[in-house]
Every structure is written in structure tokens, then in C-alpha cells.
Amino acid sequence: MEIRMDFLNWLDHDTSMKILGCLQDPADLVRVSSVSRSWRHFVIANGLCKQLCLRMFPHFLRVDCVIEPTCGNEASEVGCSKFVEWETLKREHKAYAFLAQGCLLFPFKECILDAISASSTDDYPVESIRNTLLQGDHSEGRPSYWSSKGQHDTEVPETLVYKLAADFCFITEINIQPFQADFQQGSPIYSAISVRFFMGHPKCPMGDPLGEPLDDTADDKFIWTYSSPEFPMAQENSLQNFKLPEPVVCIGGILQIELSGRVQRQETDGLFYICVAHVQVKGRPLSPAFGAEMLGPSGKFVLKSLSWDPTSFLPDDDDDTYHGEHVHGGVDMEQIANM
């Protein structure tokens, strides 16, 4: 006769926490919670999925609370305080488990939705920031690029601001192609000396991001929660790769590119310009599964779990011992994350 021992019933709480705390994959914690009712209760009650997600992605420490707008959270807030607390723990368990998997397994793609603004534009709309969304440096047989206004001072920086494809984007790298003016004598390349990246969220709700981009300063409209180190930029007409030291979760969906230092003078007016042909942002948009509601300048936000079905990868409350199809719940979660 086979005898099974539940070590969680034999070990003290701290020892069990240390053992389960060794798991480094959120899918493994989902599998653990699928073993039995007591194991699931232990994982949820101690917030193990939340703890692991926050260790993996400290950006989510700014989450104020988790809601599921489609599940009627208001109704769940009425009743016994223990019931409300348990429902909150279950909601966080589901959300953080899937959030961590999403950062790891959602499809890797282009993350820019649209251009918002440039600090200056020399000839709008011919040299608009919107041109940087087009691949390459020509479109329909004509040069395609953004150009700053000319400056006598080579130290005057420029900024480009973009709306990303989701409130949450897991960003790993940014690619920029300086523009080469082959229609000018000597085919000069109007690159910057260095580049830096900022990510954050609007101070106030934004209107339609697909509207006409504005030439205006961005610091009075956005709160930056991440700033990268400075990267040197080569004076080359190529798509230059700038890989972030660590992947960054952009919360709020706004990216600013800061271009510093001017190297190329235009012969016709003697002024220095910076010109960019194309910008790419590579990463994993986490929409439509998740959304964010910012809570003012504090940087705190409400995490919204939007369009996913937790029953496809988490066990049912009514089952005391889960069978084989539930033991592999983490596999279901990975499949969802890869959709």
C-alpha cells in the first residue's frame, strides 16, 4: 500500500516557507497550489505568488491593490472581513501568478503605438516625429526622418516621447537609426553623441494618442519612474541597438528618448541638428490582460486584471485533492501567456 506524507502538515510554518520560497518559477507555485486543498490554502494565504513576482519584478512594488473589473469586486467587499480578506488573497494569487508569467512568456514584439511629442521640429509636418515610426530612412521614394531645430550650442539636448502599446510593457532594448542626409553634400549623418531613456506615466489622463503630435516639453506632462544609464551613439547610418542593463517594466506606457550632444553642422546655415530616421522598442506588451490606473504623483497604481480566465490554470475551490489534469496547471498558464 502506497503511503503519502504531506510535509506541510509535519513541518513548522517557517520551514515550509523556506522550502517553497526556493521555487523560482511562478508556474511551479501554481503546480504546488494544485496538489491539494491544504497546499493551495498555504500558497494563497502566505502570498507566495505575489512575493515571487515582486522579487522577480520590483517595479510592481508600487501596486496599491488588485482589482478584476469584470468580476464585480464591489460586491465581494461586503460581508465577513475574513471572507473579504480571503477573496483579496485569491485575487492577488491569480493576478501575480499570471503577471509574472506574462513578463516571461508573452510574445516579444514592437512596443511603440504612436508618437506623442518632440522637443522641437525643424519643418513640421515634413520632418515630424511620426516619421520615426516608419522603418528605414525613405518612404514612398522620399527621405523620411525627424529633425530638430538647429542650434549654435552643441550641448542643447532633444527629446522624443512615444506612447507604448500597453499600460504595462516589459522592455528589453531600444533601437535608433540616425538619419543620413544623402541629398546634402558629403551625405552628413546627424546623430547625437549619447542617448538616455526614461519611462513613466502621464500626470493626467491623456486624450487620443493618435492625434497630432505636439512640439512641447514633456516634463510637465509626465512622471518618469525609470531612467537608464547614458549610452554612446555612433555617427553611423544604421539601426543601433541599446540594450537595457536589466529588463524594465514600463508602468504607464510612456517612453522618452533623450538625445544629447550634436556632432553635425549643416553647411547652409551653420547650425547643429539631430535627426532620427527610425525608432524601435522591443519587449512584451502585457495588454489586454492587464491595465493600470495611476493614483497621482505618488507613483502608486491600481493593477487591473482584465481579460484572462483563471479557471484555465488554477484549481477549483471545491476540490480537496486535484487530479492529473490540474497538476499541470502551470502548463495551461504558459499556453495562455503565449497566446
KAWO-V690994 format. One record per residue. N is the residue number from 0. RES is the residue in one letter. PSI is psi as a letter, one per 40 degrees, with the letter a starting at -180 (NA if undefined). BURIAL is + if it has 16 or more other C-alpha atoms within 10 Angstrom, else -. D_CENTER is the distance of its C-alpha to the mean C-alpha in whole Angstrom. Layout:
N|RES|PSI|BURIAL|D_CENTER, N|RES|PSI|BURIAL|D_CENTER
//
This chain:
0|M|h|-|52, 1|E|h|-|48, 2|I|h|-|47, 3|R|h|-|43, 4|M|h|-|42, 5|D|h|-|39, 6|F|d|-|38, 7|L|d|-|36, 8|N|e|-|40, 9|W|d|-|41, 10|L|i|-|39, 11|D|i|-|38, 12|H|d|-|35, 13|D|d|-|34, 14|T|d|-|35, 15|S|d|-|33, 16|M|d|+|30, 17|K|d|-|30, 18|I|d|-|31, 19|L|d|-|28, 20|G|e|-|26, 21|C|e|-|26, 22|L|h|-|24, 23|Q|e|-|21, 24|D|h|+|20, 25|P|d|+|18, 26|A|d|+|20, 27|D|d|+|23, 28|L|d|+|23, 29|V|d|+|23, 30|R|d|+|26, 31|V|d|+|28, 32|S|e|+|28, 33|S|e|+|29, 34|V|d|+|32, 35|S|i|+|34, 36|R|d|+|34, 37|S|d|-|35, 38|W|d|+|32, 39|R|d|+|29, 40|H|d|+|31, 41|F|d|+|30, 42|V|d|+|27, 43|I|d|+|26, 44|A|d|-|28, 45|N|e|-|27, 46|G|f|+|23, 47|L|d|+|23, 48|C|d|+|19, 49|K|d|+|18, 50|Q|d|+|19, 51|L|d|+|18, 52|C|d|+|14, 53|L|d|+|15, 54|R|d|-|16, 55|M|d|-|14, 56|F|g|+|11, 57|P|e|-|12, 58|H|d|+|10, 59|F|e|+|11, 60|L|e|-|14, 61|R|e|+|14, 62|V|h|+|14, 63|D|d|-|17, 64|C|i|-|18, 65|V|h|+|17, 66|I|i|+|19, 67|E|g|+|20, 68|P|d|-|21, 69|T|e|-|23, 70|C|e|-|24, 71|G|f|-|26, 72|N|d|+|25, 73|E|d|-|28, 74|A|d|-|31, 75|S|e|-|29, 76|E|e|-|30, 77|V|h|-|34, 78|G|a|-|36, 79|C|h|-|36, 80|S|d|-|34, 81|K|d|-|34, 82|F|d|-|33, 83|V|d|+|30, 84|E|d|-|29, 85|W|d|-|29, 86|E|d|-|27, 87|T|d|+|24, 88|L|d|+|24, 89|K|d|+|24, 90|R|d|+|21, 91|E|d|+|19, 92|H|d|+|20, 93|K|d|+|19, 94|A|d|+|16, 95|Y|d|+|15, 96|A|d|+|16, 97|F|d|+|15, 98|L|d|+|11, 99|A|d|+|12, 100|Q|d|+|13, 101|G|d|+|10, 102|C|d|+|8, 103|L|d|+|12, 104|L|e|+|13, 105|F|i|+|11, 106|P|h|-|13, 107|F|h|+|11, 108|K|i|-|12, 109|E|h|+|12, 110|C|e|+|9, 111|I|h|+|11, 112|L|d|+|13, 113|D|i|+|15, 114|A|i|+|17, 115|I|d|+|17, 116|S|i|+|20, 117|A|i|+|22, 118|S|d|+|24, 119|S|i|+|27, 120|T|h|+|28, 121|D|d|-|31, 122|D|g|-|32, 123|Y|h|-|30, 124|P|e|-|29, 125|V|d|-|31, 126|E|f|+|29, 127|S|i|+|26, 128|I|d|+|22, 129|R|d|+|22, 130|N|d|+|23, 131|T|e|+|21, 132|L|e|+|19, 133|L|h|-|22, 134|Q|h|-|22, 135|G|a|+|25, 136|D|e|+|27, 137|H|i|-|30, 138|S|h|-|29, 139|E|f|-|33, 140|G|e|-|35, 141|R|i|-|34, 142|P|h|+|32, 143|S|h|+|28, 144|Y|i|+|26, 145|W|i|+|25, 146|S|h|+|28, 147|S|i|+|28, 148|K|i|-|31, 149|G|i|+|34, 150|Q|i|+|34, 151|H|d|-|37, 152|D|h|-|35, 153|T|e|+|33, 154|E|e|-|31, 155|V|h|-|29, 156|P|i|+|26, 157|E|i|+|24, 158|T|i|+|20, 159|L|h|+|18, 160|V|h|+|15, 161|Y|i|+|13, 162|K|h|+|12, 163|L|i|+|8, 164|A|e|+|9, 165|A|i|+|7, 166|D|d|+|7, 167|F|h|+|4, 168|C|h|+|2, 169|F|g|+|3, 170|I|h|+|6, 171|T|d|+|9, 172|E|i|+|12, 173|I|h|+|13, 174|N|h|-|16, 175|I|h|+|19, 176|Q|h|+|22, 177|P|i|+|25, 178|F|h|+|28, 179|Q|h|+|31, 180|A|g|+|34, 181|D|e|-|36, 182|F|e|-|38, 183|Q|i|-|39, 184|Q|h|-|42, 185|G|e|-|41, 186|S|g|-|37, 187|P|i|+|35, 188|I|h|+|32, 189|Y|g|+|30, 190|S|i|+|27, 191|A|i|+|26, 192|I|d|+|27, 193|S|i|+|23, 194|V|i|+|20, 195|R|i|+|17, 196|F|h|+|14, 197|F|i|+|12, 198|M|i|+|9, 199|G|a|+|10, 200|H|i|+|11, 201|P|i|+|15, 202|K|d|+|18, 203|C|i|-|19, 204|P|h|-|18, 205|M|i|-|18, 206|G|a|-|20, 207|D|h|-|20, 208|P|e|-|17, 209|L|e|-|20, 210|G|a|-|22, 211|E|h|-|24, 212|P|i|+|22, 213|L|i|+|24, 214|D|g|+|25, 215|D|i|+|24, 216|T|i|+|23, 217|A|e|+|19, 218|D|d|-|20, 219|D|e|-|22, 220|K|e|-|19, 221|F|i|+|16, 222|I|h|+|15, 223|W|h|+|13, 224|T|e|-|12, 225|Y|h|-|11, 226|S|h|-|14, 227|S|i|-|14, 228|P|i|-|18, 229|E|h|-|20, 230|F|h|+|20, 231|P|i|-|24, 232|M|h|+|24, 233|A|i|-|27, 234|Q|g|+|29, 235|E|i|-|29, 236|N|g|+|28, 237|S|i|+|26, 238|L|h|+|22, 239|Q|h|+|21, 240|N|h|-|18, 241|F|g|+|16, 242|K|h|-|15, 243|L|i|-|13, 244|P|d|-|15, 245|E|i|-|12, 246|P|i|-|9, 247|V|h|+|7, 248|V|h|+|4, 249|C|h|+|4, 250|I|h|+|6, 251|G|e|+|8, 252|G|f|+|7, 253|I|h|+|9, 254|L|h|+|10, 255|Q|h|+|14, 256|I|h|+|16, 257|E|h|+|19, 258|L|h|+|22, 259|S|i|+|25, 260|G|h|+|28, 261|R|h|+|30, 262|V|e|+|32, 263|Q|h|+|34, 264|R|h|+|37, 265|Q|h|-|38, 266|E|d|-|41, 267|T|d|-|42, 268|D|e|-|41, 269|G|e|-|41, 270|L|i|+|37, 271|F|h|+|34, 272|Y|i|+|31, 273|I|h|+|28, 274|C|h|+|27, 275|V|h|+|24, 276|A|d|+|24, 277|H|i|+|21, 278|V|h|+|17, 279|Q|i|+|14, 280|V|h|+|11, 281|K|h|+|10, 282|G|a|+|7, 283|R|h|+|7, 284|P|h|+|6, 285|L|e|+|7, 286|S|i|+|10, 287|P|e|-|12, 288|A|d|+|12, 289|F|i|+|11, 290|G|i|+|11, 291|A|i|+|11, 292|E|h|+|14, 293|M|i|+|14, 294|L|f|-|18, 295|G|a|-|19, 296|P|e|-|19, 297|S|d|-|19, 298|G|e|+|15, 299|K|i|+|15, 300|F|i|+|14, 301|V|h|+|15, 302|L|h|+|13, 303|K|h|+|14, 304|S|h|+|15, 305|L|c|+|16, 306|S|g|-|17, 307|W|i|-|18, 308|D|h|-|21, 309|P|d|+|22, 310|T|e|-|25, 311|S|e|+|24, 312|F|e|+|23, 313|L|i|+|25, 314|P|i|+|28, 315|D|i|+|31, 316|D|d|-|32, 317|D|e|-|36, 318|D|h|-|36, 319|D|d|-|37, 320|T|h|-|37, 321|Y|i|+|35, 322|H|a|-|36, 323|G|d|-|35, 324|E|d|-|32, 325|H|d|+|30, 326|V|d|+|30, 327|H|f|+|28, 328|G|d|+|25, 329|G|d|+|23, 330|V|d|+|23, 331|D|d|+|23, 332|M|d|+|20, 333|E|d|+|19, 334|Q|d|-|20, 335|I|d|+|18, 336|A|d|+|15, 337|N|e|-|16, 338|M|NA|-|17
//
